[in-house]
Structure formats: C-alpha cells, structure tokens
Amino acid sequence: MSITLYTPATGFPDLEAKIAYGLARVGIEAYGVDKLKLKNMNGFFQIIINGDIETINKTFNLLCQRILSSTYIPFSTPGIAGRSAEGMKVTLNDKLDLTAYRSLTAISLNKSSETVCRHPSKDKLGNVIGFATSTSYHHSRDALDISIQQNIPRRPTNPKKICKICGLLSLLGLWYISFIFNIGNIEVMIVPIPKRELTGTDLQSIFSLQHQIRKEWINKNFPQKVLPLILLSQIPSSADILNGFDLFIALLSRQQGYHVDGLYQIPVDNYLNFLRKTPYNSATVEILLNKEAYNSLEELNKIIFYQNTNTLTQFARYYTQETSGDTYTTLLYPATARYLLKEVAMIKPEIIENPALESLARTLRYFIRERKYSYADDLRNARKDSRDFEETIAKMLREAELRRVQQEQERKSGKNIENWVHIPNMEDIKTVFSLAERDFEGTKLALIILAFSFPTKKEAQDEV
C-alpha cells in the first residue's frame, strides 16, 4: 500500500522544496529510506510513500513533539522570534493531520484572506516565508511582479500567511536538508531544489553533506557571486550528490532583525561539470580562495556559469598576478587550461594540441614569467583584419633572440639560468600563421591561455 502527498503549490520554489523535504523526512522516519520517492512536478512536489496515512500522522506528531517542543529550533531560525516561535511549539495535546496533503490544491490566485498554502487553519501564521530567512522575505520578492514590467503602479502587498502545519513541515525540511553557514557577517541559507526524482537514500546523502559543510566550512569574506563555486569545490562529493539540482540561495544580515541582502536560484550543472572533470580544477579554486584572489574568482565564475569566453584571457592574467609571489610566478594547471579551451571555448583539439602552437606558447610564457605582459595583451587585442597578430609575434621573437644571446653569455660565465627563453623554428611560426588563417580567434586564445599555464612534463625537461 502506498500514499501520495503533494506540496500546496504556493508559487515560492524554496518554500515548496522545504515543505516537500519535511514530508519526506516524516516518511523516512516512519518507514525508512527505501520506502519513499520525491518528484518535482514543475510548481509543486509529489512524495510517494509505501505506507498508510495513520502511521504518517502518528510519526509527524511524534517528530514535531520531539524536535519542536522546545524553543531551540524555532528561535534559532533566522526571522523567527517572539510570538512566531511560541506559536510553532507542538505539545502532546496537539493533533496534527496531514490528510489535506493527499490532494493537490487547485492552482489559482490567492485571496487576501487566504493562506498562501490554501489550507484552512485557525492557526494562521502571518508574515511568514515558510520559516526560511526573515519575515520580510516574501515581501522582497513580491516587489518583482509583472506590474513593474508594464510600468503600472504596484498595489500594496498584503501580508502573507501560512497554516501552522506547512510552517512545521518547512521547519523540518529546512533543518533536515538546507545548508546554513556564515560568510563573515552574512548568514547564508541554501535550499537544494531537485530537478530529478529523489529516493530516501538521495535525501540522506544530502543530509550528511550539509553536516560536512558545517564542519569544514572556510569562513572568508569572498564575493557573494562566487558562493556556489566555492561551496561545491570545498566538498568534492557534492558533484555526485547535487547533480540535477538548483540551489536557492538567501543571504541575510543583522540590521535590527534580519535583512535580506540577496536571493538567487542558481543551476549548478556547469559548476559540477567543471569540478568533476579533473581534480586540478578544484585545486585551482582552492588556490584562489587561499590567496584571496577575488578578481580571478569572479572572472572564473563568469566563465563557468555563463560559458563565456570573452574573459578567459583576463582570468588567466588575473590568476598569475594575484597568486604569484615576489620570487615565483604561478601559472594555470595544464589540465585546467585545456579544459577551458576545449569545454568552454570549444576550440578544436588540432589547434590546442598542435606542437607548433605549443612551441610559440613556450616563448610567450618566458615573458609572462618575467612579468612582461605586453605581448600577451597585444595578442589579446589583435584583430583579424589587421597585421597586429603577426607584428606582435615578430616583435616578441626579435626580443627573444636578443635575450637568448644574453643568456648564452651569462651561462658561459657560470650563471644559472632558471627561465630559459625558447626560440621556435620558422616552420612552427608558419604553421601558427596558417592556423590563424583558418581560425583566428581560436588560435589566438589557445596561444595566450597555453602561455599562461605551466609547461607539460616534456617541455619542462627540455627547458632544463
């Protein structure tokens, strides 16, 4: 025997997800992880449990009495204080019934007198948001309605209300699944919103993941925009557990109560693709975080999230400038450079892996290690309808020849040469120009990014 429960289709994706997680938690408590499925039905959630409603109701009452009988969870939830928290307490005299969740409420506009969940209840909780962040949370989003787009004066927003049972379920779901931590003075609350079917085992994996995040979180004041990239990179197992999810992110600060600083619903597929491809990508993010290289992090975030190639060369330069020290130059990992070129810029392998292009990149890398970025900048700004590309390479090669003569003289005098300038042969130069004729932007971008990455093992041996 199985029963199907539905969330109330409130129109708020984070609230729907928390209520769904609350219902799922009740099912897991009653029957275990292998007796439950949770499905996103595009606007509401469906929870299928192998069991009966009587046992579900009994478990729900016991769970609420055990967890919500004290003021700890209500009062420790941002936005809930005073009468709100007192009203959420559950005692032995309460008889909570989930029968209403067995049918889907008709999706229609709410009347001002209704709760957003459309459940009749004598215990209507006012100004609530499913107990996610603050009492003004939904009001912040109500400002973004269609009347603004049509330049129509917006009518005043009525206070939002919810029934007590939906409030209890959202609290159970919030503390069961959500990721809650601080970035400096900002409190972060993240609700994973599934786009795929989940089992009870999937939910338990997320439950264990959020405890790991709280334990291992690095508390730094990095830009809020890069939060998903940092979050997912810190926990390698998230690449599998959060596959097929969006993240609903709320950023809160204390300003005479909680103030909503930002709300984002972020698809994470591109982040996960980047992080799971090679461990060097996660290591790149770790280096940037430890070095507080926030310009580089913001550029990398744009590249990954938007799959934007316009800032690739800017990111490579920021990376080297922000992570290098006085006595050393840090370059991109070759695996990361090639990922960005292949997976983001979609440059053909015959360009990226061309020995002639790699030979010229070695010469450009010499000047980057010497902190002379003018050649890389001139190549980045070169246009196909000019001779800038060829003239910049010719100028770079002339200076490389002069420096090579100087290095030969210094080596004869017994000086150790650590950064040996490489001189490509004429065939290599002709091949690169031929590649540029066929794919100018791809050749130019590959040349610059490869120059900003560490040499391969074979190149490093050749330069010794």
TIZAFI-812380 format. One record per residue (C-alpha): z, y, x; residue number from 1. Coordinates in Angstrom, 3 decimals. Each point is the difference from the previous one (the first is absolute). Example, Ala and Ser with C-alpha at 12.3 -4.5 7.8 and 13.67 -1.06 7.14 Angstrom:
+----------+----------+----------+-----+
|        w |        v |        u |  nr |
+----------+----------+----------+-----+
|    7.800 |   -4.500 |   12.300 |   1 |
|   -0.660 |    3.440 |    1.370 |   2 |
+----------+----------+----------+-----+
# end
This chain:
+----------+----------+----------+-----+
|        w |        v |        u |  nr |
+----------+----------+----------+-----+
|    0.000 |    0.000 |    0.000 |   1 |
|   -0.834 |    3.465 |    1.286 |   2 |
|    0.478 |    3.554 |   -1.209 |   3 |
|   -2.032 |    3.098 |    0.794 |   4 |
|    1.645 |    3.403 |    0.428 |   5 |
|   -1.771 |    3.373 |    0.223 |   6 |
|    0.935 |    3.358 |    1.479 |   7 |
|   -0.229 |    2.872 |   -2.510 |   8 |
|   -3.136 |    1.811 |    1.321 |   9 |
|    1.757 |    3.327 |    0.573 |  10 |
|   -2.865 |    1.486 |    1.998 |  11 |
|    2.115 |    0.315 |    3.160 |  12 |
|   -1.101 |   -2.633 |    2.546 |  13 |
|    3.222 |   -0.001 |    2.025 |  14 |
|    2.164 |   -0.351 |   -3.101 |  15 |
|   -2.165 |   -2.848 |   -1.301 |  16 |
|    0.280 |   -1.816 |    3.317 |  17 |
|    3.793 |    0.370 |    0.164 |  18 |
|    0.441 |   -1.271 |   -3.549 |  19 |
|   -2.302 |   -2.924 |    0.841 |  20 |
|    2.021 |   -0.797 |    3.115 |  21 |
|    3.191 |    0.206 |   -2.056 |  22 |
|   -1.361 |   -2.511 |   -2.515 |  23 |
|   -1.209 |   -2.217 |    2.843 |  24 |
|    3.399 |    0.081 |    1.638 |  25 |
|    1.620 |   -1.159 |   -3.230 |  26 |
|   -2.499 |   -2.877 |   -0.160 |  27 |
|    0.668 |   -1.008 |    3.607 |  28 |
|    3.764 |    0.111 |   -0.544 |  29 |
|   -0.392 |   -2.197 |   -3.063 |  30 |
|   -2.582 |   -2.554 |    1.124 |  31 |
|   -0.795 |    0.430 |    3.718 |  32 |
|   -2.996 |    1.334 |    1.900 |  33 |
|   -2.452 |   -2.741 |   -1.004 |  34 |
|    0.237 |    0.654 |   -3.748 |  35 |
|   -1.449 |    3.504 |   -0.115 |  36 |
|   -3.274 |    1.956 |    0.269 |  37 |
|   -0.510 |    3.768 |   -0.112 |  38 |
|   -3.397 |    1.545 |   -0.808 |  39 |
|   -1.231 |    3.594 |    0.108 |  40 |
|   -1.916 |    0.598 |   -3.253 |  41 |
|   -1.238 |    3.515 |    0.936 |  42 |
|    2.538 |    2.219 |   -1.739 |  43 |
|    2.759 |   -2.508 |   -0.578 |  44 |
|    1.317 |   -3.247 |    1.463 |  45 |
|    0.226 |   -3.505 |   -1.389 |  46 |
|    2.816 |   -2.319 |    1.112 |  47 |
|   -0.345 |   -3.700 |   -0.834 |  48 |
|    3.184 |   -2.083 |    0.300 |  49 |
|    0.379 |   -3.717 |   -0.564 |  50 |
|    3.088 |    0.211 |   -2.169 |  51 |
|    1.426 |    1.261 |   -3.291 |  52 |
|    1.077 |    3.454 |   -1.191 |  53 |
|    3.599 |   -1.066 |   -0.657 |  54 |
|    0.556 |   -0.939 |    3.649 |  55 |
|   -1.830 |    3.154 |    1.148 |  56 |
|    2.247 |    2.197 |   -2.164 |  57 |
|    3.144 |   -1.746 |    1.218 |  58 |
|   -1.069 |    0.398 |    3.625 |  59 |
|   -0.889 |    3.670 |   -0.527 |  60 |
|    3.444 |    0.751 |   -1.424 |  61 |
|    1.790 |   -1.860 |    2.791 |  62 |
|   -2.143 |    1.676 |    2.674 |  63 |
|    0.619 |    3.494 |   -1.364 |  64 |
|    3.726 |   -0.643 |   -0.378 |  65 |
|    0.185 |   -1.281 |    3.565 |  66 |
|   -2.080 |    2.714 |    1.664 |  67 |
|    0.362 |    3.009 |   -2.285 |  68 |
|    3.595 |   -0.318 |   -1.150 |  69 |
|    1.126 |    2.350 |    2.804 |  70 |
|   -1.271 |    3.454 |    0.833 |  71 |
|   -1.347 |   -0.996 |    3.445 |  72 |
|   -3.673 |   -0.590 |   -0.817 |  73 |
|   -0.403 |    2.683 |   -2.690 |  74 |
|    1.743 |    2.681 |    2.040 |  75 |
|   -1.730 |   -1.006 |    3.242 |  76 |
|   -3.437 |    0.381 |   -1.604 |  77 |
|   -1.541 |    3.434 |    0.646 |  78 |
|   -0.143 |    2.093 |   -3.145 |  79 |
|    2.698 |   -1.908 |   -1.867 |  80 |
|    3.421 |    1.556 |   -0.228 |  81 |
|    2.719 |    0.861 |   -2.470 |  82 |
|   -0.762 |   -0.992 |   -3.567 |  83 |
|   -3.273 |   -1.710 |    0.994 |  84 |
|    1.806 |   -2.494 |    2.199 |  85 |
|    2.869 |   -0.461 |   -2.456 |  86 |
|   -2.499 |   -0.775 |   -2.746 |  87 |
|   -1.567 |   -2.764 |    2.099 |  88 |
|    3.138 |   -2.104 |    0.291 |  89 |
|   -0.123 |   -3.407 |   -1.649 |  90 |
|    3.164 |   -1.639 |   -1.308 |  91 |
|    0.842 |   -3.389 |   -1.485 |  92 |
|   -0.261 |    1.544 |   -3.473 |  93 |
|   -3.678 |    0.962 |    0.454 |  94 |
|   -2.597 |   -2.342 |   -1.487 |  95 |
|   -3.312 |    0.771 |    1.682 |  96 |
|   -3.141 |   -1.504 |   -1.542 |  97 |
|   -3.464 |   -0.228 |    1.624 |  98 |
|   -1.756 |   -1.256 |   -3.154 |  99 |
|   -1.890 |    3.310 |   -0.362 | 100 |
|   -1.765 |   -0.703 |    3.316 | 101 |
|   -1.707 |   -3.085 |   -1.468 | 102 |
|   -2.581 |    2.230 |   -1.701 | 103 |
|   -2.098 |    2.802 |    1.488 | 104 |
|    0.710 |    3.427 |   -1.428 | 105 |
|   -3.146 |    1.711 |   -1.297 | 106 |
|   -1.312 |    2.435 |    2.604 | 107 |
|   -0.068 |    3.458 |   -1.580 | 108 |
|    1.322 |    3.493 |    0.559 | 109 |
|    3.755 |    0.353 |   -0.218 | 110 |
|    1.555 |    2.140 |   -2.655 | 111 |
|    2.542 |    2.470 |    1.323 | 112 |
|    2.778 |   -1.933 |   -1.730 | 113 |
|   -0.992 |   -3.352 |    1.530 | 114 |
|    1.058 |   -1.616 |    3.199 | 115 |
|   -2.804 |   -0.411 |    2.570 | 116 |
|    0.405 |   -3.769 |   -0.361 | 117 |
|   -0.226 |    0.221 |   -3.827 | 118 |
|    3.009 |   -2.289 |   -0.371 | 119 |
|    2.372 |    1.105 |   -2.779 | 120 |
|    3.477 |    0.424 |    1.430 | 121 |
|    3.163 |    1.816 |   -0.883 | 122 |
|    0.615 |    0.334 |    3.754 | 123 |
|   -2.841 |    2.353 |    0.968 | 124 |
|    0.248 |    1.196 |    3.564 | 125 |
|   -1.389 |    3.521 |    0.345 | 126 |
|   -1.891 |    1.547 |    2.918 | 127 |
|   -0.477 |   -3.361 |    1.653 | 128 |
|   -2.701 |   -1.470 |    2.135 | 129 |
|    1.002 |   -3.607 |   -0.047 | 130 |
|    2.651 |    0.945 |    2.523 | 131 |
|   -2.402 |    0.262 |    2.900 | 132 |
|    0.673 |    3.305 |    1.673 | 133 |
|    1.251 |    3.051 |   -1.862 | 134 |
|    0.381 |    1.178 |   -3.552 | 135 |
|   -2.873 |    2.464 |    0.460 | 136 |
|   -2.337 |   -2.676 |    1.376 | 137 |
|   -2.165 |   -0.517 |   -3.056 | 138 |
|    0.001 |    3.690 |   -0.779 | 139 |
|   -1.584 |    0.612 |    3.407 | 140 |
|   -2.889 |   -2.278 |   -0.912 | 141 |
|   -0.329 |    1.339 |   -3.558 | 142 |
|   -1.253 |    3.264 |    1.516 | 143 |
|   -3.152 |   -1.786 |    1.155 | 144 |
|   -1.514 |   -0.575 |   -3.430 | 145 |
|   -3.530 |    0.565 |   -1.261 | 146 |
|    0.786 |    3.459 |   -1.388 | 147 |
|    0.165 |    1.357 |    3.555 | 148 |
|   -3.508 |   -1.296 |    0.757 | 149 |
|   -1.331 |    1.720 |   -3.138 | 150 |
|    1.891 |    3.235 |    0.720 | 151 |
|    1.941 |   -0.305 |   -3.247 | 152 |
|    3.577 |    1.300 |   -0.099 | 153 |
|    2.259 |   -3.013 |    0.359 | 154 |
|    2.485 |   -0.555 |   -2.805 | 155 |
|    3.650 |   -0.463 |    1.032 | 156 |
|    0.878 |   -3.537 |    1.005 | 157 |
|    2.519 |   -1.750 |   -2.210 | 158 |
|    2.836 |   -1.812 |    1.776 | 159 |
|   -0.877 |   -3.652 |    0.620 | 160 |
|    2.230 |   -2.701 |   -1.437 | 161 |
|    0.212 |   -3.720 |    0.527 | 162 |
|    1.990 |   -2.770 |   -1.637 | 163 |
|    3.032 |   -1.355 |    1.815 | 164 |
|   -1.463 |   -3.480 |    0.518 | 165 |
|   -3.118 |    1.398 |    1.731 | 166 |
|    2.332 |    2.100 |    2.136 | 167 |
|    2.011 |   -3.086 |    0.950 | 168 |
|   -3.121 |   -2.020 |    0.777 | 169 |
|   -1.404 |    2.793 |    2.169 | 170 |
|    3.261 |    0.182 |    1.919 | 171 |
|   -0.060 |   -3.756 |    0.593 | 172 |
|   -3.625 |    0.201 |    1.123 | 173 |
|    0.592 |    3.061 |    2.177 | 174 |
|    2.796 |   -1.561 |    2.021 | 175 |
|   -1.684 |   -3.415 |    0.077 | 176 |
|   -3.445 |    0.920 |    1.336 | 177 |
|   -0.265 |    3.675 |    1.037 | 178 |
|    0.212 |    1.256 |    3.599 | 179 |
|    2.655 |    2.698 |    0.328 | 180 |
|    0.776 |    1.792 |    3.276 | 181 |
|    0.196 |    3.436 |    1.650 | 182 |
|   -2.372 |    1.998 |    2.205 | 183 |
|    2.279 |    2.664 |    1.440 | 184 |
|    1.354 |    1.868 |   -3.039 | 185 |
|   -2.642 |   -1.417 |   -2.352 | 186 |
|    0.831 |   -3.019 |   -2.138 | 187 |
|   -2.948 |   -2.325 |   -0.525 | 188 |
|   -0.394 |   -2.342 |   -2.948 | 189 |
|   -3.040 |   -2.285 |   -0.052 | 190 |
|   -0.983 |   -2.256 |   -2.887 | 191 |
|   -2.617 |   -2.664 |    0.875 | 192 |
|   -2.456 |   -0.179 |   -2.903 | 193 |
|   -1.860 |   -3.329 |   -0.083 | 194 |
|   -3.717 |   -0.223 |   -0.756 | 195 |
|    0.013 |   -3.805 |    0.144 | 196 |
|    1.944 |   -2.750 |   -1.750 | 197 |
|    3.436 |   -0.652 |    1.505 | 198 |
|    2.226 |   -3.035 |   -0.029 | 199 |
|    3.761 |   -0.060 |    0.312 | 200 |
|   -0.429 |   -0.994 |    3.644 | 201 |
|   -2.083 |    3.147 |    0.603 | 202 |
|    2.767 |    2.124 |   -1.480 | 203 |
|    2.635 |   -1.672 |    2.158 | 204 |
|   -2.131 |    0.773 |    3.063 | 205 |
|   -0.060 |    3.695 |   -0.924 | 206 |
|    3.751 |   -0.138 |   -0.603 | 207 |
|    0.549 |   -1.335 |    3.518 | 208 |
|   -2.458 |    2.544 |    1.416 | 209 |
|    1.830 |    2.999 |   -1.423 | 210 |
|    3.261 |   -1.200 |    1.574 | 211 |
|   -1.765 |   -0.311 |    3.337 | 212 |
|   -1.314 |    3.556 |   -0.323 | 213 |
|    3.480 |    1.384 |   -0.681 | 214 |
|    1.379 |   -1.845 |    3.008 | 215 |
|   -2.695 |    0.872 |    2.545 | 216 |
|   -1.197 |    3.408 |   -1.144 | 217 |
|   -0.648 |    2.626 |    2.692 | 218 |
|    1.293 |    3.315 |   -1.275 | 219 |
|   -2.307 |    2.715 |    1.357 | 220 |
|   -1.285 |    3.216 |   -1.528 | 221 |
|   -3.672 |   -0.959 |    0.051 | 222 |
|   -2.503 |    1.612 |   -2.417 | 223 |
|    0.248 |   -1.305 |   -3.552 | 224 |
|   -3.743 |   -0.723 |   -0.129 | 225 |
|    0.294 |   -2.800 |    2.560 | 226 |
|    2.865 |   -1.774 |   -1.783 | 227 |
|   -2.065 |   -2.994 |   -1.258 | 228 |
|   -1.481 |   -0.573 |    3.454 | 229 |
|    3.432 |    0.103 |    1.677 | 230 |
|    1.664 |   -2.113 |   -2.685 | 231 |
|   -2.577 |   -2.793 |    0.130 | 232 |
|   -0.277 |    0.007 |    3.798 | 233 |
|    3.764 |   -0.396 |    0.457 | 234 |
|    0.108 |   -3.251 |   -1.982 | 235 |
|   -2.848 |   -2.314 |    1.127 | 236 |
|    0.563 |   -2.470 |   -2.851 | 237 |
|   -0.829 |    2.744 |   -2.522 | 238 |
|   -3.716 |   -0.582 |    0.695 | 239 |
|    0.241 |   -3.271 |   -1.941 | 240 |
|    2.779 |    0.804 |   -2.460 | 241 |
|   -1.425 |    3.329 |   -1.228 | 242 |
|   -3.624 |   -1.078 |   -0.084 | 243 |
|   -1.360 |    1.015 |   -3.418 | 244 |
|    2.521 |    2.797 |   -0.666 | 245 |
|    0.085 |    3.757 |   -0.361 | 246 |
|    3.091 |    1.909 |    1.134 | 247 |
|    1.479 |    2.604 |   -2.340 | 248 |
|    1.884 |    2.356 |    2.319 | 249 |
|    2.549 |    2.608 |   -1.060 | 250 |
|    1.482 |    2.432 |    2.538 | 251 |
|    3.285 |    1.668 |   -0.940 | 252 |
|    2.254 |    2.640 |    1.483 | 253 |
|    3.450 |    1.214 |   -0.968 | 254 |
|   -0.221 |    3.544 |   -1.399 | 255 |
|    2.813 |    0.412 |   -2.516 | 256 |
|   -0.825 |   -3.493 |   -1.169 | 257 |
|   -3.127 |   -1.913 |    0.856 | 258 |
|   -3.293 |    1.836 |    0.375 | 259 |
|   -3.348 |   -1.826 |   -0.058 | 260 |
|   -1.926 |    0.999 |    3.129 | 261 |
|   -2.973 |   -2.301 |   -0.436 | 262 |
|   -1.485 |   -2.804 |   -2.090 | 263 |
|   -2.785 |   -2.271 |    1.204 | 264 |
|   -1.584 |   -3.231 |   -1.162 | 265 |
|   -1.673 |   -1.454 |    3.086 | 266 |
|   -2.298 |   -3.040 |    0.266 | 267 |
|    0.911 |   -1.851 |    3.181 | 268 |
|   -3.019 |   -2.267 |    0.541 | 269 |
|   -1.471 |    2.094 |    2.838 | 270 |
|    3.385 |    0.218 |    1.743 | 271 |
|    0.491 |   -3.744 |   -0.201 | 272 |
|   -3.507 |   -0.694 |    1.291 | 273 |
|    0.708 |    2.218 |    3.000 | 274 |
|    3.395 |   -1.522 |    0.787 | 275 |
|   -0.916 |   -3.663 |   -0.462 | 276 |
|   -3.205 |    0.171 |    2.063 | 277 |
|    1.740 |    0.077 |    3.383 | 278 |
|    3.602 |    0.483 |    1.191 | 279 |
|   -1.276 |    2.814 |    2.220 | 280 |
|   -0.488 |    2.140 |   -3.115 | 281 |
|    3.679 |   -0.309 |   -0.927 | 282 |
|    0.905 |    0.679 |    3.628 | 283 |
|   -2.088 |    3.187 |   -0.139 | 284 |
|    1.985 |    1.272 |   -2.979 | 285 |
|    3.257 |   -0.944 |    1.759 | 286 |
|   -0.968 |    2.013 |    3.088 | 287 |
|   -0.866 |    3.040 |   -2.101 | 288 |
|    3.268 |   -0.219 |   -1.922 | 289 |
|    2.132 |   -0.393 |    3.140 | 290 |
|   -1.808 |    2.880 |    1.714 | 291 |
|    0.256 |    2.109 |   -3.170 | 292 |
|   -3.768 |    0.496 |    0.276 | 293 |
|   -0.309 |    1.300 |   -3.525 | 294 |
|   -3.424 |    1.655 |    0.340 | 295 |
|   -1.404 |   -3.351 |    1.075 | 296 |
|    1.790 |   -1.798 |   -2.834 | 297 |
|   -1.417 |    2.366 |   -2.603 | 298 |
|   -3.537 |   -0.389 |    1.368 | 299 |
|    0.340 |   -3.791 |    0.141 | 300 |
|    1.321 |   -0.029 |   -3.555 | 301 |
|   -3.073 |    1.921 |   -1.208 | 302 |
|   -2.309 |   -2.386 |    1.831 | 303 |
|    1.616 |   -3.126 |   -1.458 | 304 |
|    0.641 |    1.189 |   -3.558 | 305 |
|   -3.269 |    1.870 |   -0.585 | 306 |
|   -2.094 |   -2.063 |    2.429 | 307 |
|   -1.064 |    3.380 |    1.381 | 308 |
|   -1.894 |    0.037 |    3.320 | 309 |
|   -0.067 |    3.791 |    0.344 | 310 |
|    3.372 |    0.140 |    1.741 | 311 |
|   -0.313 |   -3.088 |    2.216 | 312 |
|   -0.652 |    1.920 |    3.205 | 313 |
|    2.702 |    2.542 |   -0.879 | 314 |
|    2.471 |   -2.853 |   -0.481 | 315 |
|   -0.927 |   -1.556 |    3.357 | 316 |
|    0.575 |    3.289 |    1.796 | 317 |
|    3.295 |    0.692 |   -1.806 | 318 |
|    1.139 |   -3.535 |    0.838 | 319 |
|   -0.585 |    0.461 |    3.731 | 320 |
|    1.474 |    3.497 |    0.109 | 321 |
|    3.131 |   -0.780 |   -2.035 | 322 |
|    0.912 |   -3.350 |    1.587 | 323 |
|   -0.827 |    0.636 |    3.687 | 324 |
|    2.622 |    1.024 |    2.528 | 325 |
|   -0.081 |    2.207 |    3.080 | 326 |
|   -0.891 |   -2.901 |    2.282 | 327 |
|   -2.032 |   -2.261 |   -2.286 | 328 |
|   -2.720 |    0.127 |   -2.647 | 329 |
|    0.286 |   -2.113 |   -3.129 | 330 |
|   -3.198 |   -1.263 |   -1.578 | 331 |
|   -0.774 |   -1.974 |   -3.158 | 332 |
|    0.231 |   -3.767 |    0.008 | 333 |
|   -3.552 |   -1.449 |    0.244 | 334 |
|    0.620 |   -2.133 |   -3.105 | 335 |
|    1.008 |    3.070 |   -2.016 | 336 |
|   -2.952 |    2.045 |    1.263 | 337 |
|   -2.424 |   -2.754 |   -0.956 | 338 |
|    1.618 |   -0.438 |   -3.412 | 339 |
|   -0.490 |    3.696 |   -0.746 | 340 |
|   -3.611 |   -0.123 |    1.152 | 341 |
|   -0.917 |   -3.233 |   -1.796 | 342 |
|    2.105 |    0.025 |   -3.163 | 343 |
|    0.267 |    3.728 |   -0.715 | 344 |
|   -3.075 |    1.593 |    1.576 | 345 |
|   -2.102 |   -3.128 |   -0.716 | 346 |
|   -1.832 |    0.304 |    3.332 | 347 |
|   -2.140 |   -2.988 |    0.914 | 348 |
|    1.378 |   -2.426 |    2.614 | 349 |
|   -3.143 |    0.361 |    2.124 | 350 |
|    1.031 |    3.616 |    0.624 | 351 |
|    3.742 |   -0.497 |    0.467 | 352 |
|   -0.394 |   -3.004 |    2.293 | 353 |
|   -3.001 |    1.287 |    1.920 | 354 |
|    0.770 |   -0.246 |    3.772 | 355 |
|   -1.914 |    3.210 |    0.712 | 356 |
|    2.085 |    1.985 |   -2.483 | 357 |
|    3.206 |   -1.508 |    1.406 | 358 |
|   -1.157 |    0.990 |    3.504 | 359 |
|   -0.465 |    3.635 |   -1.026 | 360 |
|    3.314 |   -0.078 |   -1.898 | 361 |
|    1.715 |   -0.972 |    3.280 | 362 |
|   -1.306 |    3.189 |    1.590 | 363 |
|    1.173 |    2.142 |   -2.912 | 364 |
|    3.371 |   -1.786 |    0.091 | 365 |
|    0.499 |    1.171 |    3.590 | 366 |
|   -0.065 |    3.648 |   -1.103 | 367 |
|    2.271 |   -0.709 |   -2.975 | 368 |
|    2.548 |   -1.532 |    2.375 | 369 |
|   -0.281 |    3.147 |    2.096 | 370 |
|    0.851 |    2.003 |   -3.174 | 371 |
|   -3.463 |    1.579 |   -0.013 | 372 |
|   -1.061 |   -0.317 |   -3.642 | 373 |
|   -2.922 |    2.438 |    0.022 | 374 |
|   -2.663 |   -2.697 |    0.339 | 375 |
|    1.437 |   -2.003 |   -2.911 | 376 |
|    0.198 |    3.189 |   -2.085 | 377 |
|   -3.585 |    0.997 |    0.830 | 378 |
|   -1.258 |   -3.476 |   -0.871 | 379 |
|    1.899 |    0.065 |   -3.287 | 380 |
|   -1.635 |    3.335 |   -0.934 | 381 |
|   -3.489 |   -1.030 |    1.132 | 382 |
|   -2.719 |    0.071 |   -2.672 | 383 |
|   -2.943 |   -2.308 |   -0.279 | 384 |
|   -2.487 |    2.856 |   -0.333 | 385 |
|    1.002 |    1.442 |    3.392 | 386 |
|    0.203 |   -1.123 |    3.608 | 387 |
|    3.805 |    0.355 |    0.099 | 388 |
|    0.629 |   -3.739 |    0.277 | 389 |
|   -2.345 |   -0.583 |    2.940 | 390 |
|    0.995 |    3.215 |    1.792 | 391 |
|    3.723 |   -0.752 |   -0.287 | 392 |
|   -0.492 |   -3.485 |    1.446 | 393 |
|   -2.123 |    1.372 |    2.832 | 394 |
|    2.628 |    2.619 |    0.822 | 395 |
|    2.762 |   -2.619 |   -0.084 | 396 |
|   -1.927 |   -2.309 |    2.335 | 397 |
|   -0.604 |    2.776 |    2.526 | 398 |
|    3.725 |    0.725 |    0.173 | 399 |
|    0.745 |   -3.729 |    0.166 | 400 |
|   -2.289 |   -0.341 |    3.034 | 401 |
|    1.788 |    2.838 |    1.780 | 402 |
|    3.412 |   -1.488 |   -0.770 | 403 |
|   -1.157 |   -3.413 |    1.174 | 404 |
|   -1.007 |    1.457 |    3.395 | 405 |
|    3.397 |    1.677 |    0.233 | 406 |
|    1.792 |   -3.260 |   -0.910 | 407 |
|   -1.964 |   -1.898 |    2.669 | 408 |
|    1.112 |    2.512 |    2.605 | 409 |
|    3.639 |   -0.185 |   -1.166 | 410 |
|   -0.045 |   -3.796 |    0.077 | 411 |
|   -1.340 |    0.029 |    3.600 | 412 |
|    2.892 |    2.227 |    0.931 | 413 |
|    2.439 |   -2.610 |   -1.363 | 414 |
|    0.785 |    1.556 |   -3.385 | 415 |
|    0.514 |   -2.347 |   -2.973 | 416 |
|   -2.397 |    0.771 |   -2.878 | 417 |
|    1.584 |   -0.897 |   -3.341 | 418 |
|   -2.632 |    1.404 |   -2.361 | 419 |
|   -3.343 |   -1.066 |    1.469 | 420 |
|   -3.018 |    1.742 |   -1.520 | 421 |
|   -2.736 |   -2.362 |   -1.190 | 422 |
|   -3.683 |    0.911 |    0.399 | 423 |
|   -2.348 |   -1.719 |   -2.467 | 424 |
|   -3.488 |   -0.920 |    1.173 | 425 |
|   -3.175 |    1.608 |   -1.360 | 426 |
|   -0.816 |   -2.991 |   -2.186 | 427 |
|    3.349 |    0.406 |   -1.758 | 428 |
|   -0.719 |    3.681 |   -0.654 | 429 |
|   -3.456 |   -0.767 |   -1.390 | 430 |
|    1.450 |   -2.699 |   -2.259 | 431 |
|    2.632 |    2.383 |   -1.403 | 432 |
|   -2.628 |    2.647 |   -0.725 | 433 |
|   -2.089 |   -2.662 |   -1.731 | 434 |
|    3.000 |   -1.015 |   -2.153 | 435 |
|    0.534 |    3.663 |   -0.894 | 436 |
|   -3.611 |    0.265 |   -1.140 | 437 |
|    0.569 |   -2.822 |   -2.480 | 438 |
|    3.549 |    0.898 |   -1.108 | 439 |
|    1.131 |    3.330 |    1.375 | 440 |
|    3.332 |    0.388 |   -1.808 | 441 |
|    1.005 |   -3.637 |    0.512 | 442 |
|   -0.829 |    0.057 |    3.724 | 443 |
|    1.788 |    3.305 |    0.547 | 444 |
|    3.127 |   -1.110 |   -1.875 | 445 |
|    0.149 |   -3.395 |    1.738 | 446 |
|   -0.364 |    1.635 |    3.434 | 447 |
|    2.896 |    2.389 |   -0.604 | 448 |
|    2.399 |   -2.499 |   -1.620 | 449 |
|   -0.615 |   -2.637 |    2.695 | 450 |
|    0.663 |    2.645 |    2.651 | 451 |
|    3.350 |    0.793 |   -1.642 | 452 |
|    1.024 |   -3.689 |    0.116 | 453 |
|    1.360 |   -2.081 |    2.839 | 454 |
|   -2.647 |   -1.933 |    1.971 | 455 |
|   -0.460 |   -3.693 |   -0.616 | 456 |
|    1.536 |   -2.415 |    2.515 | 457 |
|   -3.346 |   -0.426 |    1.773 | 458 |
|   -0.496 |    3.780 |    0.295 | 459 |
|    3.507 |    0.438 |    1.366 | 460 |
|   -0.636 |   -2.611 |    2.665 | 461 |
|   -3.310 |    1.645 |    0.959 | 462 |
|    1.712 |    3.361 |    0.442 | 463 |
|    2.616 |   -1.349 |    2.439 | 464 |
+----------+----------+----------+-----+
# end
